[in-house]
Amino acid sequence: MSKVKVAAYSISIDGFGAGPDQKLNTPLGIGGEKLHKWFFPTKVFQEMHGDSEGIEGTDNDFGARSFENIGAWIMGRNMFGPIRGPWPDDEWKGWWGDTPPYHVPVFVLSHYEREPIEMKGNTTFHFITDGIESALDKARKAANGKDIRIGGGASTIRQYLKKGLIDELHLAVSPVLLGTGEHLFYGIDLPKLGYSVQQVTNGEQALHLIINKE
């Protein structure tokens, strides 16, 4: 059965999914890159960037699993790029170069319309201006029975969580403290929404939590 899920989403011990001051030269916010140190050395990450080297193990297994059976992605505009307000032009096409790592339709939440962007490797970015439910409906149709991955950032995940629309979250808790930035669970009562921890696994550089909606 198709799931709506968050996968391989890195957070700090104190619950932040990105650091403060996200912009072009700090896309993950100040200190945010430390959240992903568990993922960078893995075989799956290295292969995504054309390198045959990489570390196998628990962290790699969870990273690889996050891409399995994905038929569509949903992401917030902040994850797509640093531009705020109306699109000045069509030049910005994401952080990932000509061949983004998605290889499926990606639905970007935005307040401003923009024509779809077709990229190499079967990734097409669609810009959705009429809300998260509309984006999810479109993603379900595009996924054709496969899972829909909510990619982030934290604000986007919170919106879907508050509506109870996420079936499963895989969080990779990195052993760092950020103190400030984008807090994933701000204002959210997960047990009240029906979520509980189903699995806890120690990786090489992160603690992996699987949280499901009951």
C-alpha positions in Angstrom: 0.0 0.0 0.0 1.3 3.5 -0.8 2.7 5.5 2.1 3.3 9.1 2.7 6.6 9.2 4.5 9.6 11.2 5.7 12.8 9.3 5.2 16.5 9.9 6.2 15.6 13.3 7.7 18.5 14.5 9.8 17.8 16.3 13.1 20.0 17.4 16.0 19.6 16.1 19.5 17.7 19.2 20.4 15.3 18.7 17.5 16.4 21.1 14.7 16.3 20.1 11.1 18.3 23.0 9.8 20.4 25.8 11.2 19.5 29.5 11.2 20.2 31.9 8.3 19.6 29.7 5.3 20.8 31.3 2.1 22.8 30.6 -1.0 26.1 30.0 0.7 24.6 28.3 3.7 21.7 26.2 2.2 21.4 24.1 5.4 21.7 27.1 7.7 24.6 27.9 9.9 25.9 24.6 11.3 23.3 22.6 9.5 25.8 20.5 7.5 26.8 18.8 10.8 23.4 17.1 10.8 24.2 15.1 7.7 27.7 13.8 8.6 26.2 10.4 9.1 25.1 10.3 5.4 28.0 12.0 3.5 30.4 9.0 3.9 27.9 6.3 3.0 28.1 4.3 -0.2 24.6 5.4 -1.4 25.6 9.1 -1.0 28.9 8.7 -2.7 27.4 6.8 -5.6 24.8 9.6 -6.1 27.8 11.9 -6.7 29.6 9.6 -9.1 32.1 8.1 -6.6 32.3 4.3 -6.3 33.8 4.5 -2.8 31.7 4.8 0.3 31.1 3.2 3.7 28.6 0.4 4.1 26.8 -0.5 7.3 23.7 0.6 9.2 23.8 4.2 8.2 24.1 3.3 4.5 21.3 0.7 4.8 18.9 3.4 6.1 20.1 5.9 3.5 19.5 3.4 0.7 16.1 2.4 2.0 15.0 6.0 1.9 15.0 5.9 -1.9 13.2 2.6 -2.3 9.7 2.5 -3.9 9.4 6.3 -4.2 7.1 7.5 -6.9 7.0 11.2 -6.1 8.5 13.8 -3.8 7.0 16.9 -2.1 9.3 19.6 -0.8 9.0 23.2 0.4 10.3 26.1 -1.7 13.1 26.7 0.8 14.4 23.2 0.0 14.3 23.9 -3.7 16.3 27.1 -3.4 17.2 30.3 -1.6 15.0 32.7 -3.6 12.2 34.4 -1.7 9.2 36.2 -3.1 8.2 36.2 -6.8 10.4 34.3 -9.1 12.7 37.0 -10.8 13.3 34.7 -13.8 13.6 31.0 -14.7 17.3 30.7 -14.1 17.3 28.9 -10.8 16.6 25.2 -11.2 17.6 23.8 -7.8 20.8 23.0 -5.9 21.5 19.7 -7.7 22.8 20.6 -11.2 21.4 19.2 -14.4 20.6 15.8 -13.0 18.9 16.0 -9.6 18.9 12.8 -7.5 15.1 12.4 -7.5 14.3 10.7 -10.9 10.5 11.1 -10.3 8.1 14.0 -10.3 8.8 16.5 -7.5 6.1 18.9 -6.3 7.4 22.1 -4.8 5.1 24.1 -2.5 5.1 27.8 -3.4 3.1 31.0 -3.2 4.2 32.0 -6.7 3.4 30.2 -10.0 6.1 28.9 -12.3 6.1 26.5 -15.3 7.3 23.0 -14.6 11.0 22.3 -15.1 12.1 19.1 -16.8 15.6 18.0 -15.8 17.8 15.1 -16.8 17.2 11.7 -15.2 13.4 11.9 -15.3 13.1 14.6 -12.6 10.4 17.2 -13.3 9.7 20.0 -10.7 6.1 21.1 -10.5 5.2 24.2 -8.6 2.0 24.0 -6.5 0.3 27.2 -5.2 -3.0 25.9 -3.9 -1.9 24.1 -0.7 -0.4 20.9 0.8 -3.5 18.8 0.1 -3.4 19.7 -3.5 0.3 18.8 -3.7 -0.4 15.5 -2.1 -3.3 14.7 -4.5 -1.1 15.4 -7.4 1.8 13.4 -6.0 -0.4 10.4 -5.4 -1.5 10.4 -9.0 2.0 10.8 -10.2 3.4 8.1 -7.9 1.0 5.5 -9.4 0.8 3.3 -6.3 4.3 3.9 -5.0 5.2 5.9 -1.9 5.3 9.7 -1.6 8.3 11.2 0.2 8.0 14.5 2.0 11.5 15.8 1.6 11.4 18.9 3.8 12.3 21.3 5.1 11.0 21.3 8.6 8.1 23.7 8.0 6.8 21.5 5.2 7.0 18.4 7.4 5.2 20.2 10.2 2.3 21.2 8.0 1.7 17.6 6.9 2.2 16.3 10.4 -0.4 18.7 11.9 -2.9 17.3 9.3 -2.0 13.7 10.2 -1.1 13.1 6.6 2.3 11.4 7.2 2.2 7.6 7.7 5.9 7.1 8.6 8.9 9.2 9.7 12.5 8.0 9.6 14.6 10.4 11.6 18.4 10.2 11.8 19.3 11.9 15.0 22.9 13.3 14.7 24.9 13.7 17.9 25.1 17.5 17.7 23.3 20.5 19.3 22.3 23.5 17.2 20.4 25.5 19.8 18.5 27.5 17.1 17.2 27.1 13.6 14.3 25.2 12.1 12.7 23.1 14.9 11.0 20.0 13.5 8.3 19.5 16.2 7.6 23.0 17.3 4.0 23.2 18.3 3.2 19.6 17.5 1.9 16.9 20.0 2.9 13.7 18.2 1.2 11.2 20.6 -2.1 13.2 20.4 -1.9 13.0 16.6 -1.5 9.2 16.9 2.2 8.8 16.3 4.5 6.5 18.3 8.1 5.2 18.0 8.2 1.8 16.4 11.9 1.2 15.9 15.2 2.5 17.4 18.5 1.5 15.7 22.0 2.6 16.4 24.0 3.5 13.3 27.6 4.3 13.0 27.1 8.1 13.3 23.4 8.6 13.9 20.5 7.1 15.9 17.7 6.0 13.5 14.1 6.3 14.7 11.0 5.0 12.9 7.8 6.8 14.0 4.5 5.5 12.6 1.0 6.7 12.7 -1.1 4.1 14.6 
